[in-house]
Amino acid sequence: MRPVIGLCGFSLLSLAVLTTARPKAGTEQKCKSGPVDLVFLIDSSRSVRPHEFETMRKFMIDILNTLDIGPDATRVGVVQYSSQVRSEFSLKAHGNLDAMVKGINQIIPLAQGTMTGLAIKYVMNAAFTEEEGDRPKVPNVAVIVTDGRPQDRVAEVAAEAREKGIEIYAVGVARADMTSLRAMASPPFEDHVFLVESFDLIHQFGLQFQDKLCGVDLCLESDHGCEHICESSPGSYHCLCLPGYTLNDDGKTCTAIDLCAEGKHDCEQVCISSPGSFSCDCNKGYKLNDDKKTCSTIDLCAEGKHDCEQICVSAPGVFTCNCNEGYTLNEDKKTCTPIDLCAEGKHECEQICISAPGVYTCDCNKGFKLNEDKKTCTNMDLCNTVEHGCEHQCVSTPGSYYCICPEGQLLQEDGKSCGTCKSANIDLVLLIDGSKSVRPQNFELVKKFVNQVVDSLDVSAHGTRVGLVQYSSRVRTEFPLNMYHTADEIKAAVMKVEYMEKGTMTGLALKHMVENSFSEAEGARPLSRNIPRIGLVFTDGRSQDDITEFAKKAKEAGITMYAVGVGKAVEDELREIASEPVEKHFYYTTDFSAISTIAENLKLNVCPEESQGEIEVKDPCACESLVEFQQATMSSLEQLTQKHILKTSSQYLQSKKLLFQDGHSVFEFVVRIGEVKHAHRALVQT
């Protein structure tokens, strides 16, 4: 199948009229219209009566008589259809008129339904194929004869057939539907659609096409009305347009094809239209590439066509200047000046600001250390720079200091003076923060802090009792006051505590302590015995709930509250938790590594005169008492060495007998450089 060549108005139906309107043409009178591949598509549904079918048979034969039949002239095929389609003979089946007439006379009607769409599809896909005798570059013509409305869809398949180059004539008889005929036929409809009242009148349409068929050039001999080009075909003509124009719906006038407006171009930016063609251009700041379609930015920066001191920022066809980080653009919009944030006061350094273009770093004065925030400074030796007031010894910590006392003495309430008060028995509950901000490695330091506190206590069933509570988003009693009765048991239990993680519900933990931890059911001794109740809260951050209510209730319940904070702990919350005077019950350090120093300075015990609780009296001759006494003495000697009371020498400076009488035992220590040799001898009691 192919586009129709010179046969747009080929009205084959007109040939039948030659037998009635004019004398029947002899062989020498046949119309020389050129080679054509012609297929008749005839309706043989049950609505076509036998005599009507015979009229249709005669109609086809009469048309054949007017054609120049032959393998190199006109080829003819016949297909009949009803509910099915059947090819009676193909384009290559017969090479002469007699054989074709015989084939038409042998057709037996199918007498079923009217599947016109199915028949058109068969003609398109089978009848007009090379296998069936279709020739290349020869017009394809289909003549459809029907008497009724199609029982299937015809518009889509007919349009497809026309697109493949088949010129379709639709002849309707009697009950045929004009809408369906127009849907099937090729344009113009006035040349390709026919509707008659009966099969007897089907031959009336031959006269008007006889002259056209036989070579009259209608472009020359008629007022064709074509705006640009008229092209003749046997018995007809059609209008064409010059290149770059398209034929309008009236089939005669032409409109310029605007490929730009239709989007049928490949210009990247600007399309300039001309009839049927286009050229490309670019927007301002761009140039057309060699492919004449795409555009490239005119980059003045890359081409060095600028006067920026530091940075050139390109835009199509223009540029602006900018400066490197740390510099500011001058008023000339070209040169740059360094930004001195230190000089402008735009820094957060606590002590020293060191400037670089657009940035700065901080440093500290001598004796101070730069903190992790790289801005603030911490005094590393407050003991030598402030009036600390420590009675015995001042120990510096980063940003702070604390006082210590000689072995055997206790730091008093003022945190500076020392006294000889012995430790009393207490009920101590520690609340430790197990939130996720603490981190696992720091939680291990917290457990060591707890054990340092335990080491400073006189733990026993009748002495000091210790309970431990961990909290995060919830509260968990690790062990109550009455579970363990020795320091070793408590310390072992502390090291087995598992890290909870999650949030920081300090208020919930205080509530648990007040309502549960200091209950007699969990080992707290009755209030009537005046055993001091002490609560210690250890946290590293702001509480996620309210602490006010139960911090107050704890103190109202007679619980002495200590608050220890690390890192991001909020000072206001710690002070609210701590008992009065707050300064003596509140401790803080910047990081976990320093909490051991808090544990050393934290004195939870109260003097005996403040407590009427039971005091455990130990046997001074017991081995445990002797070891404890020995350790205390060694500690005192080490402190004396630190205070430079003992002078350095390469040999023995002196040998003194330090006698410490404790009940029934006397210890003798010989002080030597770098070592202490000790011996114990029992003296006879006098």
Summary of the structure (lengths in Angstrom):
residues: 686
radius of gyration: 57.8
end to end distance: 141.8
largest distance: 175.4
contacts: 2110
relative contact order: 0.06
helix: 28%
strand: 26%
